[in-house]
Amino acid sequence: MKNSKLLLAEASLEQARDSDGHDNVGELAVPTEAMVRHEAMLINEVSLVLAEKRTSLSVMRTGLAILVLPLSVASVLIAISRYYDPSKVLFLLIPVFTINILLAVFGLYLILYSWRRSRTLDAISLSLKQQNSNLQRLCQLIEKDR
């Protein structure tokens, strides 16, 4: 995969070409140090947003795993229920089902929290893309490579 700075440079060059494919030297601005810093800062911001999104998705994966655990424990208890009398082991079943309910609620909380966080991060990345045409072109070049 190409380096992001190289892709950004290609996007800038594409922007400077007219419809005939000729370079518009008069319209091509020489990048100043401030422009380069701004582009680097923008790439860093996008990288940070994407890292946060990866973290949010891993929290969602953890929430799904925590949500499935009580369901599997309940399935096992129901499957082997013919081997015990629930009224005789009620002192064990009540804490197990209480813990299962708490784990299910915690898993749902993690899933909903990460889902909301992911939606917020999507909106932030969209606004960053809309702010910079070079970043839009960079994303288009990345989509072409897929």
GUTI-520461 format. One record per residue: residue in three letters; x, y, z of N, C-alpha, C, CB in turn. Coordinates in Angstrom, 2 decimals. Glycine has a CB too. Example, Ala and Ser with C-alpha at 12.3 -4.5 7.8 and 13.67 -1.06 7.14 Angstrom:
BEGIN
<pt 'ALA' <13.19 -5.69 7.80> <12.30 -4.50 7.80> <13.20 -3.30 7.80> <11.31 -4.47 9.05>>,
<pt 'SER' <12.85 -2.25 7.08> <13.67 -1.06 7.14> <12.90 0.03 7.87> <14.08 -0.60 5.72>>,
This chain:
BEGIN
<pt 'MET' <0.84 -1.17 0.00> <0.00 0.00 0.00> <0.89 1.24 0.00> <-0.96 0.00 1.21>>,
<pt 'LYS' <0.44 2.23 -0.72> <1.24 3.44 -0.86> <1.23 4.25 0.43> <0.72 4.29 -2.01>>,
<pt 'ASN' <2.27 5.03 0.58> <2.40 5.91 1.73> <1.33 7.00 1.63> <3.83 6.53 1.80>>,
<pt 'SER' <0.76 7.43 2.75> <-0.31 8.43 2.73> <0.18 9.77 2.20> <-0.89 8.60 4.12>>,
<pt 'LYS' <1.43 10.13 2.46> <1.96 11.40 1.94> <2.07 11.34 0.42> <3.33 11.72 2.55>>,
<pt 'LEU' <2.45 10.18 -0.12> <2.54 10.02 -1.56> <1.16 10.10 -2.19> <3.21 8.70 -1.90>>,
<pt 'LEU' <0.17 9.47 -1.58> <-1.19 9.55 -2.08> <-1.72 10.97 -2.02> <-2.10 8.62 -1.29>>,
<pt 'LEU' <-1.40 11.68 -0.96> <-1.84 13.06 -0.82> <-1.19 13.93 -1.89> <-1.51 13.60 0.57>>,
<pt 'ALA' <0.08 13.69 -2.21> <0.76 14.44 -3.26> <0.12 14.15 -4.61> <2.26 14.09 -3.29>>,
<pt 'GLU' <-0.23 12.88 -4.88> <-0.90 12.53 -6.13> <-2.24 13.22 -6.24> <-1.08 11.03 -6.24>>,
<pt 'ALA' <-2.98 13.29 -5.14> <-4.27 13.97 -5.15> <-4.10 15.45 -5.42> <-5.00 13.76 -3.83>>,
<pt 'SER' <-3.06 16.07 -4.89> <-2.80 17.48 -5.14> <-2.45 17.72 -6.59> <-1.68 17.99 -4.24>>,
<pt 'LEU' <-1.66 16.81 -7.19> <-1.30 16.96 -8.59> <-2.50 16.77 -9.50> <-0.21 15.97 -8.96>>,
<pt 'GLU' <-3.39 15.83 -9.18> <-4.60 15.65 -9.97> <-5.46 16.89 -9.95> <-5.39 14.45 -9.47>>,
<pt 'GLN' <-5.50 17.57 -8.83> <-6.30 18.77 -8.68> <-5.73 19.88 -9.57> <-6.34 19.21 -7.21>>,
<pt 'ALA' <-4.43 19.90 -9.81> <-3.80 20.98 -10.56> <-3.88 20.76 -12.06> <-2.36 21.11 -10.14>>,
<pt 'ARG' <-4.33 19.60 -12.54> <-4.42 19.33 -13.97> <-5.78 19.78 -14.50> <-4.20 17.83 -14.26>>,
<pt 'ASP' <-5.80 20.30 -15.76> <-7.07 20.66 -16.36> <-7.67 19.46 -17.06> <-6.90 21.84 -17.33>>,
<pt 'SER' <-8.77 19.66 -17.79> <-9.48 18.55 -18.41> <-8.67 17.87 -19.51> <-10.80 19.04 -18.98>>,
<pt 'ASP' <-7.71 18.60 -20.15> <-6.88 18.01 -21.20> <-5.72 17.22 -20.63> <-6.36 19.09 -22.11>>,
<pt 'GLY' <-5.51 17.27 -19.35> <-4.41 16.56 -18.73> <-3.16 17.40 -18.63> <-4.12 15.32 -19.48>>,
<pt 'HIS' <-3.22 18.67 -19.02> <-2.06 19.56 -18.94> <-1.96 20.16 -17.56> <-2.14 20.66 -20.01>>,
<pt 'ASP' <-0.77 20.38 -17.14> <-0.56 20.98 -15.84> <-0.85 22.47 -15.92> <0.87 20.74 -15.33>>,
<pt 'ASN' <-1.59 22.96 -14.96> <-1.86 24.39 -14.83> <-0.83 24.97 -13.89> <-3.31 24.66 -14.33>>,
<pt 'VAL' <0.31 25.36 -14.45> <1.42 25.80 -13.62> <1.05 27.07 -12.88> <2.67 26.02 -14.46>>,
<pt 'GLY' <0.29 27.94 -13.52> <-0.09 29.18 -12.87> <-1.01 28.95 -11.68> <-0.76 30.10 -13.86>>,
<pt 'GLU' <-1.83 27.89 -11.76> <-2.78 27.62 -10.69> <-2.19 26.74 -9.60> <-4.02 26.97 -11.25>>,
<pt 'LEU' <-1.06 26.09 -9.90> <-0.45 25.18 -8.93> <0.31 25.98 -7.89> <0.48 24.17 -9.63>>,
<pt 'ALA' <-0.19 25.96 -6.69> <0.46 26.70 -5.62> <1.62 25.90 -5.07> <-0.54 27.05 -4.49>>,
<pt 'VAL' <2.72 26.58 -4.84> <3.87 25.94 -4.25> <3.54 25.72 -2.77> <5.17 26.78 -4.43>>,
<pt 'PRO' <3.62 24.46 -2.32> <3.26 24.21 -0.92> <4.25 24.88 0.03> <3.20 22.71 -0.64>>,
<pt 'THR' <3.71 25.65 0.94> <4.55 26.28 1.94> <4.69 25.35 3.12> <3.97 27.65 2.37>>,
<pt 'GLU' <5.55 25.72 4.02> <5.75 24.89 5.21> <4.48 24.82 6.05> <6.91 25.44 6.06>>,
<pt 'ALA' <3.73 25.92 6.09> <2.48 25.93 6.84> <1.45 25.00 6.20> <1.91 27.36 6.94>>,
<pt 'MET' <1.41 24.96 4.86> <0.47 24.07 4.18> <0.83 22.61 4.43> <0.45 24.36 2.68>>,
<pt 'VAL' <2.11 22.32 4.41> <2.56 20.95 4.66> <2.23 20.54 6.09> <4.07 20.81 4.39>>,
<pt 'ARG' <2.44 21.45 7.02> <2.10 21.16 8.43> <0.60 20.93 8.59> <2.57 22.31 9.35>>,
<pt 'HIS' <-0.18 21.75 7.88> <-1.63 21.61 7.96> <-2.06 20.24 7.42> <-2.33 22.73 7.18>>,
<pt 'GLU' <-1.49 19.83 6.29> <-1.81 18.52 5.72> <-1.37 17.40 6.66> <-1.14 18.36 4.33>>,
<pt 'ALA' <-0.20 17.53 7.24> <0.28 16.51 8.18> <-0.61 16.45 9.42> <1.74 16.79 8.58>>,
<pt 'MET' <-1.04 17.61 9.89> <-1.93 17.65 11.05> <-3.27 17.00 10.72> <-2.15 19.12 11.52>>,
<pt 'LEU' <-3.75 17.24 9.51> <-5.02 16.65 9.09> <-4.91 15.13 9.02> <-5.44 17.21 7.73>>,
<pt 'ILE' <-3.81 14.64 8.48> <-3.60 13.18 8.42> <-3.51 12.60 9.83> <-2.31 12.84 7.62>>,
<pt 'ASN' <-2.86 13.31 10.73> <-2.78 12.85 12.12> <-4.16 12.82 12.77> <-1.83 13.75 12.93>>,
<pt 'GLU' <-4.99 13.82 12.47> <-6.34 13.84 13.04> <-7.16 12.66 12.52> <-7.06 15.16 12.70>>,
<pt 'VAL' <-7.06 12.40 11.23> <-7.79 11.27 10.66> <-7.28 9.95 11.26> <-7.64 11.25 9.12>>,
<pt 'SER' <-5.98 9.83 11.43> <-5.42 8.62 12.04> <-5.93 8.44 13.47> <-3.88 8.69 12.05>>,
<pt 'LEU' <-6.02 9.54 14.21> <-6.54 9.47 15.57> <-8.00 9.03 15.58> <-6.40 10.82 16.27>>,
<pt 'VAL' <-8.81 9.58 14.68> <-10.22 9.21 14.61> <-10.36 7.74 14.26> <-10.98 10.08 13.58>>,
<pt 'LEU' <-9.55 7.27 13.31> <-9.62 5.85 12.94> <-9.16 4.93 14.06> <-8.79 5.60 11.69>>,
<pt 'ALA' <-8.16 5.36 14.81> <-7.71 4.56 15.97> <-8.80 4.50 17.03> <-6.41 5.16 16.57>>,
<pt 'GLU' <-9.48 5.62 17.25> <-10.59 5.62 18.21> <-11.72 4.71 17.74> <-11.11 7.06 18.42>>,
<pt 'LYS' <-11.96 4.71 16.43> <-13.02 3.84 15.91> <-12.65 2.37 16.08> <-13.28 4.15 14.43>>,
<pt 'ARG' <-11.39 2.02 15.84> <-10.96 0.64 16.08> <-11.17 0.25 17.53> <-9.47 0.45 15.69>>,
<pt 'THR' <-10.85 1.17 18.45> <-11.05 0.90 19.87> <-12.52 0.71 20.18> <-10.47 2.05 20.72>>,
<pt 'SER' <-13.36 1.54 19.59> <-14.80 1.43 19.80> <-15.33 0.09 19.29> <-15.53 2.58 19.12>>,
<pt 'LEU' <-14.84 -0.35 18.15> <-15.28 -1.63 17.61> <-14.79 -2.80 18.46> <-14.79 -1.79 16.18>>,
<pt 'SER' <-13.62 -2.67 19.06> <-13.14 -3.75 19.94> <-13.96 -3.79 21.23> <-11.64 -3.56 20.27>>,
<pt 'VAL' <-14.41 -2.63 21.70> <-15.31 -2.61 22.88> <-16.63 -3.28 22.52> <-15.56 -1.15 23.37>>,
<pt 'MET' <-17.11 -3.04 21.30> <-18.35 -3.69 20.87> <-18.17 -5.21 20.80> <-18.79 -3.15 19.50>>,
<pt 'ARG' <-17.03 -5.65 20.31> <-16.74 -7.09 20.25> <-16.72 -7.69 21.66> <-15.39 -7.35 19.53>>,
<pt 'THR' <-16.13 -6.97 22.60> <-16.10 -7.44 23.99> <-17.51 -7.50 24.57> <-15.21 -6.53 24.85>>,
<pt 'GLY' <-18.32 -6.49 24.26> <-19.70 -6.48 24.74> <-20.50 -7.65 24.19> <-20.38 -5.18 24.36>>,
<pt 'LEU' <-20.27 -7.99 22.93> <-20.95 -9.14 22.35> <-20.54 -10.44 23.03> <-20.67 -9.24 20.86>>,
<pt 'ALA' <-19.26 -10.56 23.33> <-18.77 -11.76 24.02> <-19.36 -11.86 25.42> <-17.23 -11.76 24.09>>,
<pt 'ILE' <-19.45 -10.74 26.11> <-20.02 -10.74 27.47> <-21.51 -11.04 27.42> <-19.77 -9.38 28.16>>,
<pt 'LEU' <-22.19 -10.57 26.37> <-23.62 -10.83 26.23> <-23.90 -12.30 25.94> <-24.21 -9.96 25.13>>,
<pt 'VAL' <-23.03 -12.96 25.20> <-23.24 -14.36 24.83> <-22.96 -15.30 26.00> <-22.36 -14.72 23.63>>,
<pt 'LEU' <-22.06 -14.92 26.89> <-21.70 -15.80 28.01> <-22.91 -16.20 28.87> <-20.66 -15.11 28.89>>,
<pt 'PRO' <-23.75 -15.26 29.33> <-24.91 -15.69 30.12> <-25.89 -16.57 29.34> <-25.65 -14.47 30.65>>,
<pt 'LEU' <-26.00 -16.31 28.05> <-26.90 -17.14 27.25> <-26.40 -18.59 27.18> <-27.04 -16.57 25.84>>,
<pt 'SER' <-25.10 -18.75 27.05> <-24.57 -20.12 26.99> <-24.69 -20.83 28.35> <-23.10 -20.10 26.54>>,
<pt 'VAL' <-24.48 -20.09 29.43> <-24.63 -20.69 30.77> <-26.08 -21.11 31.00> <-24.17 -19.70 31.88>>,
<pt 'ALA' <-27.02 -20.25 30.62> <-28.44 -20.58 30.77> <-28.81 -21.78 29.91> <-29.32 -19.37 30.41>>,
<pt 'SER' <-28.25 -21.86 28.70> <-28.54 -23.01 27.82> <-28.05 -24.31 28.45> <-27.87 -22.81 26.44>>,
<pt 'VAL' <-26.87 -24.30 29.02> <-26.34 -25.50 29.66> <-27.20 -25.90 30.86> <-24.88 -25.28 30.10>>,
<pt 'LEU' <-27.59 -24.91 31.66> <-28.42 -25.22 32.83> <-29.78 -25.78 32.42> <-28.62 -23.97 33.70>>,
<pt 'ILE' <-30.34 -25.26 31.35> <-31.63 -25.78 30.88> <-31.46 -27.18 30.30> <-32.25 -24.83 29.81>>,
<pt 'ALA' <-30.35 -27.39 29.59> <-30.12 -28.71 28.97> <-29.94 -29.81 30.00> <-28.91 -28.65 28.07>>,
<pt 'ILE' <-29.33 -29.50 31.13> <-29.10 -30.55 32.14> <-30.11 -30.47 33.28> <-27.68 -30.43 32.71>>,
<pt 'SER' <-31.21 -29.76 33.08> <-32.18 -29.58 34.17> <-32.90 -30.88 34.55> <-33.20 -28.54 33.76>>,
<pt 'ARG' <-32.88 -31.87 33.68> <-33.55 -33.13 34.06> <-32.73 -33.92 35.08> <-33.79 -33.99 32.81>>,
<pt 'TYR' <-31.47 -33.53 35.29> <-30.62 -34.25 36.24> <-30.66 -33.66 37.65> <-29.19 -34.25 35.74>>,
<pt 'TYR' <-31.38 -32.58 37.84> <-31.49 -31.99 39.18> <-32.89 -31.42 39.36> <-30.40 -30.88 39.40>>,
<pt 'ASP' <-33.24 -31.21 40.59> <-34.54 -30.63 40.93> <-34.29 -29.15 41.24> <-35.22 -31.37 42.16>>,
<pt 'PRO' <-34.83 -28.23 40.40> <-34.56 -26.80 40.60> <-34.96 -26.27 41.98> <-35.29 -26.01 39.55>>,
<pt 'SER' <-35.99 -26.84 42.59> <-36.40 -26.36 43.92> <-35.37 -26.71 44.99> <-37.76 -26.94 44.30>>,
<pt 'LYS' <-34.60 -27.78 44.78> <-33.59 -28.18 45.77> <-32.29 -27.40 45.62> <-33.31 -29.66 45.64>>,
<pt 'VAL' <-32.01 -26.87 44.41> <-30.76 -26.12 44.20> <-31.06 -24.65 43.91> <-29.96 -26.74 43.03>>,
<pt 'LEU' <-32.18 -24.17 44.42> <-32.57 -22.78 44.19> <-31.56 -21.81 44.77> <-33.95 -22.51 44.78>>,
<pt 'PHE' <-30.93 -22.17 45.87> <-29.92 -21.30 46.49> <-28.70 -21.12 45.58> <-29.48 -21.88 47.85>>,
<pt 'LEU' <-28.48 -22.03 44.63> <-27.40 -21.90 43.65> <-27.88 -21.22 42.36> <-26.80 -23.27 43.33>>,
<pt 'LEU' <-29.12 -21.51 41.98> <-29.63 -20.96 40.72> <-29.88 -19.45 40.78> <-30.90 -21.67 40.34>>,
<pt 'ILE' <-30.34 -18.98 41.93> <-30.63 -17.54 42.04> <-29.37 -16.70 41.84> <-31.25 -17.23 43.42>>,
<pt 'PRO' <-28.24 -16.99 42.51> <-27.04 -16.20 42.25> <-26.53 -16.33 40.80> <-25.93 -16.61 43.21>>,
<pt 'VAL' <-26.63 -17.54 40.22> <-26.17 -17.73 38.85> <-27.00 -16.89 37.88> <-26.24 -19.22 38.45>>,
<pt 'PHE' <-28.32 -16.91 38.04> <-29.16 -16.12 37.14> <-29.02 -14.62 37.41> <-30.61 -16.54 37.29>>,
<pt 'THR' <-28.75 -14.24 38.64> <-28.51 -12.83 38.94> <-27.24 -12.34 38.25> <-28.41 -12.61 40.46>>,
<pt 'ILE' <-26.20 -13.15 38.35> <-24.94 -12.79 37.68> <-25.13 -12.77 36.16> <-23.81 -13.80 38.06>>,
<pt 'ASN' <-25.92 -13.72 35.64> <-26.19 -13.74 34.20> <-26.92 -12.47 33.75> <-27.02 -14.98 33.85>>,
<pt 'ILE' <-27.88 -12.05 34.52> <-28.62 -10.84 34.18> <-27.70 -9.62 34.22> <-29.82 -10.63 35.14>>,
<pt 'LEU' <-26.85 -9.54 35.24> <-25.91 -8.42 35.33> <-24.93 -8.42 34.16> <-25.15 -8.47 36.66>>,
<pt 'LEU' <-24.44 -9.59 33.79> <-23.52 -9.68 32.65> <-24.22 -9.29 31.34> <-22.95 -11.09 32.53>>,
<pt 'ALA' <-25.46 -9.70 31.17> <-26.20 -9.34 29.96> <-26.44 -7.84 29.88> <-27.55 -10.09 29.92>>,
<pt 'VAL' <-26.77 -7.23 31.00> <-26.97 -5.78 31.02> <-25.66 -5.05 30.73> <-27.54 -5.32 32.39>>,
<pt 'PHE' <-24.57 -5.52 31.32> <-23.27 -4.90 31.07> <-22.86 -5.06 29.60> <-22.20 -5.52 31.98>>,
<pt 'GLY' <-23.08 -6.24 29.02> <-22.78 -6.46 27.61> <-23.59 -5.54 26.70> <-23.04 -7.90 27.24>>,
<pt 'LEU' <-24.88 -5.38 27.00> <-25.72 -4.46 26.22> <-25.24 -3.02 26.35> <-27.18 -4.57 26.67>>,
<pt 'TYR' <-24.84 -2.65 27.57> <-24.31 -1.30 27.77> <-23.07 -1.06 26.91> <-23.98 -1.07 29.25>>,
<pt 'LEU' <-22.15 -2.02 26.90> <-20.93 -1.86 26.11> <-21.25 -1.77 24.61> <-19.98 -3.02 26.37>>,
<pt 'ILE' <-22.19 -2.58 24.16> <-22.56 -2.55 22.74> <-23.17 -1.21 22.37> <-23.54 -3.68 22.42>>,
<pt 'LEU' <-24.11 -0.73 23.17> <-24.76 0.56 22.87> <-23.78 1.72 22.97> <-25.94 0.79 23.80>>,
<pt 'TYR' <-22.92 1.69 23.97> <-21.92 2.75 24.13> <-20.99 2.81 22.93> <-21.11 2.54 25.41>>,
<pt 'SER' <-20.50 1.66 22.50> <-19.56 1.66 21.37> <-20.28 1.99 20.07> <-18.86 0.29 21.25>>,
<pt 'TRP' <-21.53 1.61 19.93> <-22.29 1.96 18.73> <-22.46 3.47 18.62> <-23.67 1.27 18.74>>,
<pt 'ARG' <-22.84 4.11 19.74> <-22.98 5.58 19.73> <-21.64 6.25 19.46> <-23.56 6.09 21.07>>,
<pt 'ARG' <-20.60 5.74 20.06> <-19.26 6.31 19.86> <-18.81 6.16 18.41> <-18.24 5.62 20.80>>,
<pt 'SER' <-19.11 5.03 17.83> <-18.75 4.79 16.43> <-19.49 5.74 15.50> <-19.04 3.35 16.05>>,
<pt 'ARG' <-20.76 6.00 15.78> <-21.53 6.95 14.97> <-20.96 8.35 15.09> <-23.01 6.95 15.39>>,
<pt 'THR' <-20.56 8.76 16.27> <-19.95 10.07 16.47> <-18.64 10.18 15.71> <-19.71 10.33 17.97>>,
<pt 'LEU' <-17.83 9.14 15.77> <-16.55 9.15 15.06> <-16.74 9.16 13.55> <-15.71 7.95 15.48>>,
<pt 'ASP' <-17.79 8.51 13.06> <-18.10 8.57 11.63> <-18.44 9.99 11.21> <-19.27 7.63 11.30>>,
<pt 'ALA' <-19.20 10.69 12.04> <-19.56 12.08 11.73> <-18.31 12.98 11.73> <-20.61 12.61 12.73>>,
<pt 'ILE' <-17.41 12.74 12.66> <-16.18 13.53 12.72> <-15.32 13.28 11.48> <-15.38 13.20 14.00>>,
<pt 'SER' <-15.18 12.02 11.10> <-14.36 11.72 9.92> <-14.99 12.28 8.65> <-14.14 10.21 9.78>>,
<pt 'LEU' <-16.32 12.28 8.57> <-16.99 12.87 7.41> <-16.75 14.37 7.35> <-18.49 12.58 7.46>>,
<pt 'SER' <-16.81 15.04 8.50> <-16.57 16.49 8.50> <-15.11 16.80 8.14> <-16.91 17.09 9.88>>,
<pt 'LEU' <-14.18 15.96 8.57> <-12.78 16.16 8.18> <-12.60 15.99 6.67> <-11.86 15.18 8.93>>,
<pt 'LYS' <-13.31 15.01 6.10> <-13.23 14.82 4.65> <-13.82 16.00 3.90> <-13.94 13.53 4.24>>,
<pt 'GLN' <-14.90 16.55 4.41> <-15.55 17.67 3.73> <-14.72 18.94 3.83> <-16.93 17.90 4.31>>,
<pt 'GLN' <-13.88 19.05 4.83> <-13.08 20.25 5.01> <-11.92 20.34 4.03> <-12.55 20.31 6.41>>,
<pt 'ASN' <-11.46 19.21 3.52> <-10.25 19.22 2.70> <-10.48 18.40 1.44> <-9.06 18.66 3.50>>,
<pt 'SER' <-10.32 19.06 0.28> <-10.52 18.37 -0.99> <-9.42 17.36 -1.26> <-10.59 19.38 -2.14>>,
<pt 'ASN' <-8.20 17.64 -0.78> <-7.12 16.68 -0.97> <-7.40 15.38 -0.21> <-5.79 17.28 -0.50>>,
<pt 'LEU' <-7.98 15.50 0.95> <-8.33 14.31 1.72> <-9.43 13.52 1.03> <-8.77 14.70 3.14>>,
<pt 'GLN' <-10.38 14.23 0.40> <-11.42 13.53 -0.38> <-10.79 12.75 -1.52> <-12.45 14.53 -0.93>>,
<pt 'ARG' <-9.85 13.36 -2.21> <-9.18 12.68 -3.31> <-8.34 11.50 -2.79> <-8.28 13.67 -4.09>>,
<pt 'LEU' <-7.72 11.67 -1.66> <-6.96 10.59 -1.05> <-7.87 9.40 -0.75> <-6.27 11.07 0.24>>,
<pt 'CYS' <-9.04 9.66 -0.20> <-9.98 8.59 0.09> <-10.46 7.92 -1.19> <-11.18 9.13 0.88>>,
<pt 'GLN' <-10.64 8.72 -2.25> <-11.03 8.14 -3.53> <-9.93 7.25 -4.10> <-11.38 9.24 -4.53>>,
<pt 'LEU' <-8.66 7.67 -3.95> <-7.56 6.85 -4.42> <-7.46 5.55 -3.62> <-6.25 7.62 -4.33>>,
<pt 'ILE' <-7.70 5.63 -2.33> <-7.67 4.42 -1.50> <-8.79 3.48 -1.91> <-7.80 4.78 0.01>>,
<pt 'GLU' <-9.97 4.03 -2.20> <-11.10 3.20 -2.63> <-10.79 2.54 -3.97> <-12.38 4.04 -2.74>>,
<pt 'LYS' <-10.06 3.22 -4.86> <-9.69 2.63 -6.15> <-8.76 1.43 -5.96> <-9.00 3.69 -7.04>>,
<pt 'ASP' <-7.86 1.51 -4.98> <-6.88 0.44 -4.74> <-7.53 -0.83 -4.20> <-5.82 0.91 -3.77>>,
<pt 'ARG' <-8.71 -0.73 -3.67> <-9.37 -1.92 -3.08> <-9.75 -2.84 -4.14> <-10.57 -1.56 -2.26>>,
